[in-house]
């Protein structure tokens, strides 16, 4: 589990087939093979690491369902280590399971992201959404998009302040809303 509070802005170094390599420092503190690191909101497994870098293998499913297959060497990425029992939950409950890929329409500070139609039902004003691994509060729900107010600090220390308009972004909607819908079945619709 993650919180959506980005710990480090890292860099994608490149790939060899389905093995991706990233430059990082903070998230490597105490890292072990098999540990998880949320990368642009996607929970990835550390398979190799060294001084200032780590690697992971991405499955065809991950490449198909996230924006990670579109990143280029030198692109910045958001990193977060899993929450430990007893840590503060400063953002919201984030699984690192990307629900879909949206498109950045308007950059910060008045961020607007186009959301796939099948995910819009989970978006509510003042509800939570994770965009590229960043826990955000939805300001406004529009026909096919959501907005979020981004403070200068968040824009500076995450990819959100560096992502160009039209770029794909990973989205994770609120897991509690998905469980409620599942439990209520047809009554939730």
JOBELGI-V124786 format. One record per residue. N is the residue number from 1. BURIAL is # if it has 16 or more other ideal C-beta (glycine too) atoms within 10 Angstrom, else .. Layout:
BEGIN
N_BURIAL / N_BURIAL
END
This chain:
BEGIN
1_# / 2_# / 3_# / 4_# / 5_# / 6_# / 7_# / 8_# / 9_# / 10_# / 11_. / 12_# / 13_# / 14_. / 15_# / 16_. / 17_. / 18_. / 19_. / 20_# / 21_# / 22_# / 23_# / 24_# / 25_. / 26_. / 27_# / 28_# / 29_. / 30_. / 31_. / 32_. / 33_. / 34_. / 35_# / 36_# / 37_# / 38_# / 39_# / 40_# / 41_# / 42_# / 43_# / 44_# / 45_. / 46_# / 47_. / 48_. / 49_# / 50_. / 51_. / 52_. / 53_# / 54_# / 55_# / 56_# / 57_. / 58_# / 59_. / 60_. / 61_. / 62_# / 63_. / 64_. / 65_# / 66_# / 67_# / 68_# / 69_# / 70_. / 71_# / 72_. / 73_. / 74_. / 75_# / 76_# / 77_# / 78_# / 79_# / 80_# / 81_# / 82_. / 83_# / 84_. / 85_. / 86_. / 87_. / 88_. / 89_. / 90_. / 91_# / 92_# / 93_# / 94_# / 95_. / 96_# / 97_. / 98_# / 99_# / 100_# / 101_# / 102_# / 103_# / 104_# / 105_# / 106_. / 107_# / 108_# / 109_. / 110_. / 111_# / 112_# / 113_# / 114_# / 115_# / 116_. / 117_. / 118_. / 119_# / 120_# / 121_. / 122_# / 123_# / 124_. / 125_. / 126_. / 127_# / 128_# / 129_# / 130_# / 131_# / 132_# / 133_# / 134_# / 135_# / 136_# / 137_. / 138_# / 139_. / 140_. / 141_# / 142_. / 143_. / 144_. / 145_# / 146_# / 147_# / 148_# / 149_. / 150_# / 151_. / 152_. / 153_. / 154_# / 155_# / 156_. / 157_. / 158_# / 159_# / 160_# / 161_# / 162_. / 163_# / 164_. / 165_. / 166_. / 167_# / 168_# / 169_# / 170_# / 171_# / 172_# / 173_# / 174_# / 175_# / 176_. / 177_# / 178_# / 179_. / 180_. / 181_. / 182_. / 183_. / 184_. / 185_. / 186_. / 187_. / 188_. / 189_.
END
